[in-house]
Amino acid sequence: MPPDSADEAPAPASATSTVKRERKHLPVWQESILLLVVALGLAILIKALFVQAFYIPSESMEPGLVKNDRILVQKVSYWFGGSPQRGDVVVFEDPGQWLGPSDSQGPTGLANLLSKVGLYPTGGHLVKRVIGTEGDVIECCDEKGRIKINGKPLDEPYLNKDPGSCNAEITDWFTEKGSALARPCSWTIGPIPKNKLLVLGDNRAHSADSRVHLCAPDDDPCTQSPWVDKSLVVGKVFSLIWPQDRWRWITRPDTFDAIPDSPPADLLEKAKKADAVPGT
């Protein structure tokens, strides 16, 4: 009966095809492990090359960034010869004894493990604003208490205004270090060396930044260089992601656009005659 034979002939091929398709499916537990491995691999790749999460360890960047805020840092801007610009908020490794004992500790336990693969915010770093870059001369301060960069006063609307002067008294950092309090001071510094940055916190009176190391008592054993090497910069902060009600993008303030690219000759000469900088 040829018609019946013709109808039945494709059946074995169809059955074989079904078996082959079934053999391609992994057990659920194996698929879960595979997905987890892929997710961890992507997280590590993203952390290493593109974006990393951090948390704010102190009040030094208030009011814009508050202690325990979660931020995202992107690394792409500084690829291929790019470097931090004046006004960037950057995350960087400790240049040497800038962090207090409590701030230098990162996450522990499971949180530490997750931070290694980019699934939990990392600690043990500093977050500051870049004020000066290679070749700049920085002065503190004009009659209004403003930082001057290459002779140009800098208006800083993002500062903690209580107090808002670059010459505000430093109170916390040296107390935590068990050393004498740093004194308010006026200074002119520069030109900033090659591949170095001068960084300040937006909450100037409570920030372990470059100014602390310029204004420390001369005999203080903890005083280090005020510079941050570019190689220590992890990346640029571009977003505040937690708490959710304060989520926002973080961008470079327009106020830095008015700063000259280089200092005038008389200011450069004045800076070169100033006292030597600690750690240089």
C-alpha positions in Angstrom: 0.0 0.0 0.0 2.3 2.8 -1.3 0.3 5.8 0.0 0.5 4.5 3.6 4.2 3.8 3.2 4.7 7.3 2.0 2.9 8.8 5.0 4.9 6.7 7.5 8.3 7.3 5.9 9.1 10.7 7.5 8.3 9.5 11.0 11.8 8.2 11.9 13.4 11.4 10.8 11.0 13.4 12.9 11.7 11.3 15.9 15.4 11.5 15.4 15.2 15.3 15.2 13.2 15.5 18.4 15.8 13.4 20.2 18.6 15.7 18.9 16.8 18.8 20.2 16.2 17.2 23.6 19.9 16.4 23.9 20.8 20.1 23.5 19.0 21.1 26.7 21.1 21.2 29.9 19.7 20.4 33.2 18.3 23.4 35.1 21.1 23.3 37.7 23.8 23.3 35.0 22.1 26.2 33.2 22.0 28.1 36.5 25.7 27.6 37.1 26.5 28.6 33.6 24.4 31.8 33.8 26.1 32.6 37.2 29.6 32.1 35.7 28.7 34.3 32.7 27.2 37.0 35.0 30.3 37.0 37.2 32.6 37.2 34.2 30.7 40.2 32.8 30.7 41.9 36.2 34.5 41.5 36.5 35.0 42.7 32.9 32.7 45.8 33.5 34.5 46.6 36.8 37.9 46.3 35.3 37.3 48.3 32.1 34.2 50.4 32.3 32.2 51.2 35.5 32.7 50.5 39.2 30.6 51.2 42.3 31.9 53.0 45.4 30.4 54.4 48.6 31.2 57.7 50.2 33.3 57.1 53.3 33.0 60.5 55.0 31.4 63.9 55.0 34.3 65.5 53.0 32.2 66.0 49.8 29.0 67.4 51.4 26.6 68.8 50.6 26.6 67.1 47.1 27.8 63.7 48.3 26.8 62.5 51.8 28.5 59.7 53.9 27.3 56.3 52.7 26.0 57.5 49.4 26.5 55.0 46.6 28.2 56.4 43.4 29.2 55.0 40.0 32.6 55.7 38.6 33.4 55.5 34.8 36.9 54.8 33.6 36.5 55.3 29.8 37.1 59.1 30.0 40.7 58.6 30.9 41.6 56.0 28.3 43.8 56.7 25.3 45.7 59.6 26.9 42.7 61.3 28.6 43.3 62.6 32.1 41.4 64.2 34.9 40.3 67.8 34.3 39.7 70.6 36.7 36.3 70.2 38.3 36.1 66.4 37.9 35.0 64.5 41.0 37.4 61.5 41.0 37.9 58.4 43.0 41.6 57.5 43.8 43.7 55.2 45.9 45.2 56.6 49.1 48.5 58.4 48.1 49.9 57.6 51.6 48.3 58.1 55.0 45.5 60.3 53.8 42.8 58.0 55.0 42.0 57.6 58.7 42.0 54.1 60.3 38.3 53.6 59.9 38.1 55.0 56.4 40.9 52.8 55.1 38.9 49.7 55.8 36.9 48.4 52.9 33.9 46.0 53.1 34.3 42.7 55.0 33.0 39.2 54.7 30.6 38.5 51.9 30.5 42.2 51.0 34.2 42.1 50.5 33.9 39.1 48.2 31.2 40.7 46.2 33.2 44.0 45.9 36.0 42.1 44.2 33.7 41.2 41.3 31.9 44.5 41.1 28.7 43.4 42.8 29.1 45.6 45.9 30.4 49.1 46.3 34.2 49.3 47.1 35.7 51.2 50.0 39.2 52.1 51.0 39.5 54.9 48.5 39.1 58.7 48.5 36.6 60.9 46.6 37.6 64.5 45.9 37.3 67.3 43.3 40.2 68.0 41.1 41.2 71.7 41.5 44.6 71.8 39.9 46.4 69.9 37.1 49.9 69.8 35.7 51.4 73.3 35.3 48.7 75.1 37.4 49.5 77.6 40.2 46.9 77.6 43.0 46.5 80.3 45.6 44.6 80.5 48.8 42.8 82.9 48.9 41.4 86.2 47.6 39.6 88.7 49.8 36.4 86.7 49.5 38.0 83.5 50.6 38.0 82.0 47.1 40.7 79.7 45.6 42.6 81.2 42.7 43.7 79.1 39.8 46.3 80.6 37.5 45.4 84.0 38.9 41.6 83.6 38.4 39.3 83.4 41.4 37.1 80.4 41.3 33.4 80.6 42.3 32.4 77.3 43.8 28.6 77.1 44.2 28.9 73.4 45.2 30.8 74.1 48.4 29.5 73.5 51.9 28.9 77.2 52.9 29.3 76.6 56.6 32.1 77.5 56.3 32.6 78.1 52.6 36.1 79.5 52.6 39.2 77.7 51.3 40.8 79.1 54.4 38.4 77.5 56.8 39.8 75.8 59.9 40.6 72.1 59.5 39.2 70.3 62.5 38.7 66.5 62.0 41.4 64.8 60.2 44.4 65.5 62.4 42.4 64.8 65.5 41.6 61.3 64.2 45.3 60.9 63.4 46.2 61.7 67.0 48.2 64.7 65.9 48.1 68.5 66.3 45.3 70.3 64.6 46.2 71.8 61.3 46.1 75.6 61.3 44.4 77.8 58.8 46.9 79.1 56.3 47.4 81.1 53.1 49.5 79.6 50.4 50.6 79.8 46.8 51.7 76.5 45.3 52.8 75.4 41.9 53.5 74.8 39.2 51.9 71.4 39.8 54.4 68.7 38.7 53.9 66.5 35.7 51.3 63.8 36.2 50.2 65.2 39.5 46.8 66.6 40.7 45.8 68.9 43.5 42.4 67.8 45.0 40.1 69.3 47.6 36.8 68.2 49.2 33.7 70.3 48.8 33.4 70.3 52.6 36.7 72.1 53.1 36.8 72.1 56.9 36.3 68.4 57.1 38.3 66.9 54.3 41.6 65.0 54.3 42.8 66.6 51.0 45.7 68.4 49.5 45.1 71.4 51.7 45.5 69.4 54.8 49.1 68.6 53.8 49.8 72.1 52.9 48.5 73.5 56.2 49.8 70.9 58.6 52.2 72.1 61.4 55.7 72.0 60.0 56.8 69.4 62.6 53.9 67.0 62.0 55.2 63.5 61.2 52.0 62.5 59.3 52.4 65.3 56.6 52.7 63.8 53.2 52.9 65.3 49.7 49.8 67.3 48.7 49.8 65.8 45.3 47.8 62.8 43.9 49.5 60.9 41.1 47.3 60.4 38.0 48.1 56.7 38.1 46.2 56.4 41.4 43.0 57.7 39.9 40.4 54.9 39.4 38.0 57.1 37.4 35.5 59.9 37.3 32.3 60.0 39.3 29.3 60.3 36.9 26.3 59.3 38.9 24.8 59.2 42.5 22.7 56.0 42.5 21.6 55.6 46.1 19.6 56.7 48.0 17.1 56.7 45.2 15.4 59.9 46.1 18.7 61.7 45.5 19.7 60.0 42.2 21.3 62.3 39.8 24.1 62.7 37.2 27.3 64.3 38.4 29.0 66.6 35.9 31.8 69.1 35.8 30.7 72.6 36.9 30.8 75.3 34.2 32.6 77.6 36.6 35.9 75.9 35.7 35.5 77.0 32.0 36.7 80.5 32.9 40.1 79.3 34.3 43.1 80.2 32.1 45.1 77.3 30.7 48.3 78.5 32.3 49.5 81.0 35.0 50.8 84.5 34.1 54.6 84.8 34.2 54.7 86.9 37.4 52.5 84.4 39.3 54.6 81.5 38.1 57.8 83.2 39.3 56.1 83.9 42.7 55.2 80.3 43.0 58.6 79.1 42.2 60.1 81.2 45.0 57.6 79.9 47.6 58.7 77.4 50.3 59.2 73.8 49.3 56.2 71.5 49.3 56.2 68.6 51.8 57.0 65.3 50.1 58.6 66.7 47.0 
